[in-house]
Amino acid sequence: MDAIPRASSNVTVEYTDPSGLFPSIKPFILETLPLRNLHWKSPNRPLRSIDSLHIDLVPSQTTSEDHKRLSDAVSSTIPHRRHQIPGLRQTPYLKIYILSCDDNETYKTTTRKEVREWIKTHGTPPQSSGSTLGSQGNHNAFEWLIIHVVSGAAETVEKPGTASKWPGRGSSTVLEKFKADFNGSSKSAVDRVAQLRIPKSESDKRPAELAGQLEDLDMKLKSSILTSFDSRVSQYEEDIRLKDSQRSLPGWNFCTFFILKEGLARGFEHVGLYEDALIGYDELAVGLDAALRDQIVAEGDQHGGTFLSYTSDIKAKAEKALGLISEDGEDDAEEDDRNSRVKKVDEIHQSDENDYSSYIALDEHHFPLDPNKKPYREMILANNISVFDFRVYIFSRQLTLLLKAARAPSIRRGRLSDSQVTGKPGKEPKDLTLLAEVCERASEFISIGSRTLRHDLHAVLEDVEHDRNEPRVADVINNIVYSWTYSAVSQVLIQTATDSIEMPKTSLRNTRDLMNTAVLANFVAGTRPGVPKRSSSLSANTLTLGQPSSFENLSPGLHNGAQNRTLLASLNPDGSIQQKTGQLEFASSRGNLFLYARRTLENLGRRHGWFKNWRDLGLLYDSETEYAVTGLKEISLDETGEGSQNYTAAESRAKPFLRGIENPHLMAAVKSAKNFHFIYEALTDQIFCYYVSANRTRSAEMAMADIAVIRYRAGDYATAASYFHQMTPFYSSSHWGVLEGAMLELYGRCLKCLGRKGDYVRILLKLLGNYAGVAQSGQKARDFQSKRINSAPLLSFSPTARTMVSNYVNDLFESSRSLLNGLSVPLKDFFGGIEVSPAIHHFKNKDGMLVQLSLRFLLGNSINVDSVKLRLVNSADVHSSEIWLENSGDVVLKSTTSMVPLQSFVSVHGKYLVDCIEVRVGNILFVQHHGSPSSSLPAGLQQPSAGESGEEDDHPFVFCYPPARGLEAKLSPPYHINLGELRTIEVALKSGWNNILKGNLRVKPATAGLRLRITDASIVDGSVTLTGNGELGQIDFTDFGPNSSAKLSIPYTVEDDQTSLSARLEVVYDTPDGQFSYFSATSIISTLPLSVNVQDMFKNDSLMSRFTISPAMMTPLRVLNCEIPSSDIYKVESGIYHWETLDVFPKQPASLLYKIIPRRDKPLETETSKRSLALTIDFACLDEECLGVIEDQFMRDIGSSKFQQIARLLTPRLLDAFRSQWSANDLETISLIREVEMLSYERVQWDSVTSSLGGSFGKEVVSWLKEWHAQHPVLPLPDINTAVPNRQIIIPVDVPEIQIVHTANLSIPKPSNLTHATVGEMIPATLTIYHTRRWCPVENREPESSLEFSYELLVNPDIWLVGGRRRGNFTAKEGESRSFTVMLLPQRPGHLLLPGLEIKTFVTQMSDPEFVSAPQRKLVPCEVDYQNHAETVLVSPNLRKTTVNLDVSGGGGVGSWLVESERRVGITG
C-alpha cells in the first residue's frame, strides 16, 4: 500500500472513461461523497460502523505503469515481483467503466463488445489463491461497476428498437440490455450497472429521477467497497495466521511478518477503522519487543536476520558533530546557520510573549516522527533497519492514526486536497480524549526513544575512531539526544494544537497579569465543578494580636476581595460554556509535554550554569539539612545510563560543546543566558496555563514557584515576593515542609530587601517555626525507640545551619521591636517538650498554689523571655471559671528541658484543664491552646462543644486543691428552718492560718430565678465583723483572725420550685502577705428533707390532730424530738414522751397525736396568726450523719500522718464516692444496724486524684490509703452524733376556724335480756344531736337565730332498712340536745356497722321584700363528732334449730338436704 498521506487516508476507486464523460458526472458523484454510515460485519469480529469514508477517484493506468510503481511516496530499489509480500502496493477497491450509449443498435454493434473487453482486461475478479503466500490471492480484491450516462439531449434520442417479431414481447431499453448482459442470470447476482441521467448544461433543470439514481449509485459504491474490503481482510487474516504459526521455525523473519500484518492495519486505515488499525500497530510494537528478546537469547541466525546497531544517518550525524568528517563549504554553511539562529532569537523576542508556538515551531520536513521521513517499509523488508528507526516508524504510524481518529486540525490541513475533492471542508469536532492519548503516548515513547537513541550513539562511537575526549563525547551524545527529544515534543505539540479548550487569559511572564495569576488558584477551585476548595493552613496555624492571622493578608495592597471578584470574571469570560469531554485530560497531557520540553532545556542550561536549583541559593533547607532531618537523599533522574557523567571542577568550568544541536530553539537558547531564561519562562508559562485549565492546581503552583525563583535570581524582588506570597499557603496546605521552608526563606529575603519589616517578621516566624518542626519530626523519626524524645536536645546540624538559624532568630527579635502591634504564633513551633506537671505545690505559710511547666527552646542554646503564663479552666465547665498562673521573675529557657515554676494566689478545688500557655518575648507572644478553637475567647464566652467531654482525657490537667490550713468557704442548707420565715442558705467560713485584715464575699447565683438578699445577710455563729450594707452585691467583713470560723445566713427567693440550688463563692481577702482569692462552686439540695401531713378531728371540747412525718426523699431520717408548745389560747397534750427518738423510713412514716384544748378563760382571737401553734421537729438526715462520721474519722487519721497537707484533696473524693454509690437499700440497712460499711480502695477510685501526685510521693499516698481502708472496714454510728449538728424545722400549725361542731349519738336500748339482734326483727334506736360554737371567734359567728340544721342517716339498703325519721330538719340552740327515734331493720346476719350520719348547717337569708319568694338558705361549714362512727351490732339469723340430712354416698353435697327448721319465737336471753 502507498505511503502517500492522501492515499493512506482514503479508498482508491479507479475509473475508465473512454468517452471523456467523467468531468460531466463528477459534480454529481461528489455530492454522494464522503460515503456515510457504512456497516461492516466480519464473521470473527463485532459489527463495525464507519461514519464517513473518503474515496480517491483516479483514472485507470496501464498495466505496465502499475507494475512499475511499488510505492507512491519513495522509489524503491527493490524490483516489484508479483509474488512478493502482499500489502506493498495500493490497489483500487472498485473499478468503474463510464460510457454513454444512445440506442440499441450502437449498443449491439460497438458498446457491448467494448465493455466485455474492458471486463476481461481490467474488471476480472481475482481468483482465489488458496493459502499460499506467494500468490496475491484476495489481497488486492476489487469489484467493478458500469455507469451508464444519459444526457438531457439523449432523452429524445434514446428510443426502443424495432418491434419484436414475436407477439407479446416488447422492445427493451439500453439500460435493461446492460443489466441483462452483465449482471448475471442468478437471483443472487450483484447489480453492477448504474445509470445517471444528467442535464445537458448547468442551467438546465435536473431530471426528476436523478436523485434516486444518485442514491442507487451511493448504495452500489458502499456495497462494492465493503465487499472488496471484506475479501481483503479475510485473505490477510488467513495469511497472518499461517505466518504466525511458523514463528518457531528456523529462518522466520519478523520484518516480513511485520509487512504482512501492517497491510491489514493499513486496510483498516483506508476505510476509516482507525481503532482496529491502531490495535494492529500496538500488537506489532509488542511483537517487536518480543523479537528483540528472542534476538538476544537466540544463537546464530535462527530468526532470519538481526537489526542494525545503528543507521548510517546516525553515524554521519555523530561523526559530523565530532568533526571526524568534513565537506567543502561546511564552515560557510555553519556560519550561515549560526546567523539564521541568531535572527531566530530576535524574532522570538519580538513575537507575542503569550504565543507558545514561537518556542516550539518546527518545519514539517524536520519532524522526527514522520513515517515518510525515510523509506521505512523498504528498510524493514530488506532487514536494513535499526531498532531506533523501527520504533520511530511504528510510533509515527500510531501517531498518525490517533490524529486521524481525533480529527486533529493538523491532519485537516494536510488533507486540504481531500476537501477540495470532496467539496465538503466543514469544521469537524475534535476528540479531545484521543488527543490526550496522543500526548500521553508521546511522552512515554519519547522517553524510550531517547534512551534507544543514546544507546545507538554509544554504539556508533565504539565503532569509529576519535580522540576519546570523554566530556566532548558526552556533550555530543547529549546534544543529539536533547535535540531529538525537544523536536519530537515540539512535533506532538504542534500536531495536537487546537483552540477547542478554554485557556486562562493571563501570563506569568507579564507583570500586569500578576494579580490575575495570584487568583488563578481561586479561579480553578471556585469556578470549576468538582474541584475541592483549598484553604491555607497558614491562617489556621498563625495567630496575631491586632492584625489578621493569615499570611494571605501579609500584603494587603496586593489584592483585595473586590479585585478578586473582578479578575475572576475576566479569567472566565463565558462561564456558560460547558466543559468538553476530555478537556481536562488533554490540557493535563499537553502541560506534561511542555514540562518535558522544559526539562530538556534545563539539561542543556545546567551544563552552562544557567539553570540552578533552589538548593544552590544557600538556604537553610539545603540538601544536607534535609538529609539530616528526614534521612532522605535526592537522586537526579534526569541523566541515565552512560550519559550521566561526573565532571571535575576544571571540566565543569570549560565551555560546553554545542555541536549536534539541530533544533533551532535549543541552539538559540544555548547562545546566551538571556535567551535561555526567556525560553524557559515561556515554557513554564505554558505549563502553568495548561495545568490551570486541567484543574491541576498543585502542579500549576509549582510552575509559579519556578518562575518566582528565576525572578529572585534576577533581582526582581517585588515580583518574586508576589509569587512567593501565593506559594507559601500552597506548600503549607500540601504538607511539603522542606519546599515550604525554601519558599518562605526566599520570600523573607525578598521582603527584607524591600524593607517590609512587618511582613518580614511574620515570614521569619513561620520559617523558623517550620524549621523547628521539621527538626523535631526528624528527631522523632530517628529516636523512635527512645522514651525521652521531648527532653532530648536538638539534632546536630552543620555549623552553617546553626549560624543561619542564630542569625534569623536575632534578626527576628530585632525587627519585631519596631512593630506597633504584637504578633501571636504557635508555641509548639519554637518550643518542644512542653509538659505541665499535674501535681501542684503550696506555699509554706500562705494560700495559693504553684504549678511546674517544663519546655525547651528549639532554635538555639537559650532565650530570655519576659513572661510565662498558664491558663487553667474548670473541666466541669459549670461556672466557666479560669485561673492564670505566671512566673515571678526573669526566665531563661535553654535547649535542654527547663523547669519554670508558675504561681497563683488563688485557691480552688477540682480538676482543671490546661487551656492556654503563653510565652512572651518582646512584641512576640508564643501561644499554645489545648482546648477547642473557642478557647481563645474569655471563659465566659466559650460554648462547650458536643464532643468536648470525649476529648477531655487527651488534655493535660492539674488537680487543684486548697492548702490544708488555708481559707475554707462552704455553702450549705440551713440547719434551722422556720417555714414561717424566708428560706435561707448558709455560708460557713474558716480562716485557717490566715490573719484576714479585710475581705469581701460574693455569692453568685448559678440557678435560674434565684435571687439572694445580700442586704439581709446575718451572722448565725462565729466572731467576724460585717461592714457595709451589701448594696454592691457583696458581704464585706473585717477582723477575721487565724483559726476563726463564722457562719452567715443569706435569705433568698426563687421563682420556680427547684430541687437544687447552685452558686459560686468568691472570697477576696487581704492578709499581711498580700491579697488572695478563694473560689468554690457548690450545689445544695433546696428541697425540705421531710414532709408533714396533718389530720384534724374536732370534739366538743378538744381538737385531736394527727401528724404524719415521712422523708421527702429516699434518705431515712432520725427524729430526735417533736413537740408543739402550748399557747395562751390552747393547751397542747402530746401522745409521745419528750426526746423520744424515732427512725423514719420512706415506707414507714412516724405518726404523732396531739390533743389541743381551748382555754376557757381565754376567748379565741380573730386573727389567725395569734391562734397559730408551731410544730418543732429536731431530726438528723442519715446520709449527713454517715458522711460526718466518715469525714471525722478520715480527718483525724490523715491529720496524724505525714500526708496532712493533701487532706483537702482526698477528703472530697472520699465523700463523693459514698454519695454517688449509696442506694436506698444501703441507707435503710445502715439505719437499722447503725453501722457504715466502708467502700474498698478500688470503688473509691482513688487513682483519679492520686495520679496527679506522681512520683514516689504518690506511691506512698496510695499505700497509706490502702492501709486505711484495711483498718476501717466498718464505722459505727453513735447514738448521739456530735460530728454533724442536728437540724431543726419549725412548721406553723393553724387551728381551723369552724362555725358549728355537732356531737351525735345513735343509742340502742339495752334491756337485761337483750344479747343480740336477729335478721328481720326491728331494733328501736334514738338519735341525739347537740352542737357547740366555741371553735369560732364570736366576731365571726353567724347569728344563732338564722341557723337551721338537717340530718340524714346514711345506710346501705342491703344491710339496713330504716324506719321513722331517717332524715329531717331541726333547729336548736348551742348546747341544746335534740332526740329522734328511728327503727333499724337488719337485712343480713353478722357484725353490722351502724348507719352513718350526715349533718348540714344552713343560714337563712331573708329575700328582698320587693319580691315575694321563699327565704334562701346558705350552707355553713361544720364538723360532726359522730360517736357511733365505728360501732357494730351483732345480728344473728332468726332460727333456733335446723336439721340437715347428709348422704355419705353422695359427693359434693349432692346428697344433703334440709330436714326441718324452727324459727325463734322472740328475743330470749
Secondary structure, 3 states (H helix, E strand, C coil): CCCCHHHHHCEEEEEECCCCCHHHHHHHHHHCCCEEEEEECCCCCCCEEEEEECEEEEECCCHHHHHHCCCCCCCCCCCCCCCCCCCCCCCCCEEEEEECCCCHHHHHHHHHHHHHHHHHHCCCCCCCCCCCCCCCCCCCCCEEEEEEEEECCHHHHCCCCCCCCCCCCCCCCHHHHHHHHHCCCCCCCCCCEEEEEECCCCCCCCCCCHHHHHHHHHHHHHHHHHHHHHHHHHHHHHHHHHHHHCCCCCCCCHHHHHHHHHHHHHHHHHCCCHHHHHHHHHHHHHHHHHHHHHHHHCCCCCCCCCCECCCHHHHHHHHHHHCCCCCCCHHHHHHHHHHHHHHHHHHHHHCCCCCCHHHHCCCHHHCCCCCCCCCHHHHHHCCCCEHHHHHHHHHHHHHHHHHHHCCCHHHHHHCHHHHHHHCCCCCCCCCHHHHHHHHHHHHHHHHHHHHHHHHHHHHHHHHCCCCCCHHHHHHHHHHHHHHHHHHHHHHHHHHCCCCCCCCCCCCCCCHHHHHHHHCHHHHHHHHCCCCCCCCCHHHHHCEECCCCCCHHHCCCCCCCHHHHHHHHHHHCCCCCCCCCCCHHHHHHHHHHHHHHHHHHHHHHHHHHCCCCCHHHHCCCCCHHHHHHHHCCCCCCCCCCHHHCCCCCHHHHCCCCCCCCCCCHHHHHHCCCHHHHHHHHHHHHHHHHHHHHHCCCHHHHHHHHHHHHHHHHHCCCHHHHHHHHHHHHHHHHHCCCHHHHHHHHHHHHHHHHHHCCHHHHHHHHHHHHHHHHHHHHHHHHHHCCCCCCCCCCCCCCCCHHHHHHHHHHHHHHHHHHCCCCCCEEEEHHHCEEEEEECCCCECCCCCCCEEEEEEEEECCCCEEEECEEEEEEEECCCCCCCEEEEECCCCEEEECCCEEEEEEECEECCEEEEEEEEEEEECCEEEEEECCCHHHHCCHHHCCCCCCCCCCHHHCCEEEECCCCCCCEEEEECCCEEECCCCCEEEEEEECCCCCEEEEEEEEEECCCCEEECHHHCEEEEECCEEECCCCCCCEEEEEECCCCEEEEEEEEEECCCCCEEEEEEEEEEEECCEEEEEEEEEEEECCCCEEEEEEEEECCCCEEEEEEEEECCCCCEEEEEEECCCCCCEEEEECCCCCCCEEEECCECEEEEEEEEECCCCCCCCCHHHHCEEEEEEEEEHHHHHHHHHHHHHHHHHHCCCCHHHHHHHHHHHHHHHHHHCCHHHHHHHHHHCEEECCCHHHHCCHHHHCCCCHHHHHHHHHHHHHHHHHCCEEECCCCCCCCCCEEEEEEECCCCCCEEEEEEEECCCCCCCCCEECCCCEEEEEEEEEECCCCCHHHCCCHHHEEEEEEEECCCCCEEEEECCEEEECCCCCCCEEEEEEEEECCCEEEECCEEEEEEEEEECCCCCCCCCCEEEEECEEEEECCCCCEEEEECCEEEEEEEECCCCCCCCCEEEEEEEECCCCCC
